[in-house]
Amino acid sequence: MSNIKNKILPIATIFIVVIIFAFITLKQKGVQKTNNPVQQVAENIQEKAQEAFTGSLKMAIEKGIPMKCTYKQGEIEYEGYIKGKMWRGKMVSPTSKDVAEVILKDNCMWSWNSADKTKQGAKICFNKTENKEGESKDVWDESGVDNPDITYTCLPANISDNQFEPPADINFIDLNQLNPSQFNINQ
């Protein structure tokens, strides 16, 4: 009988040590997973990225997730991209070959028709202002891009910052440099 105990005891001891070691290792991995702040942020971003968004453009921007958005005006569907506080939208006319594009970033708006052979566009920058109620207004309020009558449907997307660069082959007229007296609209 002692011969059997001498054979089983070392095997049982090794087995118990392996189980204890496995338990400690698994417990440490679980602690690392929940205490690692970088991994927690990554998990939170991944959870947010799975969410689709429907609402206003300004609300989509506040989510802080790069997204591709679509919206409708009448029967025409449009698309755009959000990253940070940058927006790029494209509107294709169903009756012509016009493709109106707009970029909003850094409190400025660039707009152009990419189908136009003259390669002309316009740029305007907005100053932050306050209305009568003391609320601050910015490019989103002044440009009219965030129309409250439009509902945007957005999905997370991988978007490069390069998409928000105005095209180099377009000659943008800086509307802030024009003198309003040059245009006698009332006459």
GILIN-V402632 format. One record per backbone hydrogen bond with DSSP energy under -0.5 kcal/mol. CO is the residue of the C=O (numbers start at 1). NH is the residue of the N-H. If there is no record, write none. Layout:
BEGIN
CO,NH + CO,NH
END
This chain:
BEGIN
1,5 + 2,6 + 3,7 + 4,8 + 5,9 + 6,10 + 7,11 + 8,12 + 9,13 + 10,14 + 11,15 + 12,16 + 13,17 + 14,18 + 15,19 + 16,20 + 17,21 + 18,22 + 19,23 + 20,24 + 21,25 + 22,26 + 23,27 + 24,28 + 25,29 + 26,30 + 27,31 + 28,32 + 29,33 + 30,34 + 31,35 + 32,36 + 35,37 + 36,40 + 37,41 + 38,42 + 39,43 + 40,44 + 41,45 + 42,46 + 43,47 + 44,48 + 45,49 + 46,50 + 47,50 + 48,51 + 49,156 + 53,154 + 55,152 + 56,60 + 57,61 + 58,62 + 59,63 + 60,63 + 60,65 + 61,64 + 66,157 + 67,82 + 68,155 + 69,80 + 70,153 + 71,78 + 73,76 + 76,73 + 78,71 + 79,90 + 80,69 + 81,88 + 82,67 + 83,86 + 86,83 + 87,104 + 88,81 + 89,102 + 90,79 + 91,93 + 91,100 + 98,93 + 99,114 + 100,91 + 101,112 + 102,89 + 103,110 + 104,87 + 105,108 + 107,126 + 108,105 + 109,124 + 110,103 + 111,122 + 112,101 + 112,114 + 113,116 + 116,119 + 119,171 + 120,113 + 121,173 + 122,111 + 123,175 + 124,109 + 129,137 + 131,134 + 135,131 + 137,129 + 138,141 + 138,142 + 139,143 + 140,144 + 140,146 + 145,147 + 147,150 + 150,152 + 152,55 + 152,154 + 153,70 + 154,53 + 155,68 + 157,159 + 160,163 + 161,164 + 162,165 + 164,166 + 167,170 + 170,172 + 171,121 + 171,173 + 172,174 + 173,123 + 173,175 + 174,177 + 175,178 + 178,180 + 179,182 + 180,183 + 182,184 + 183,185
END
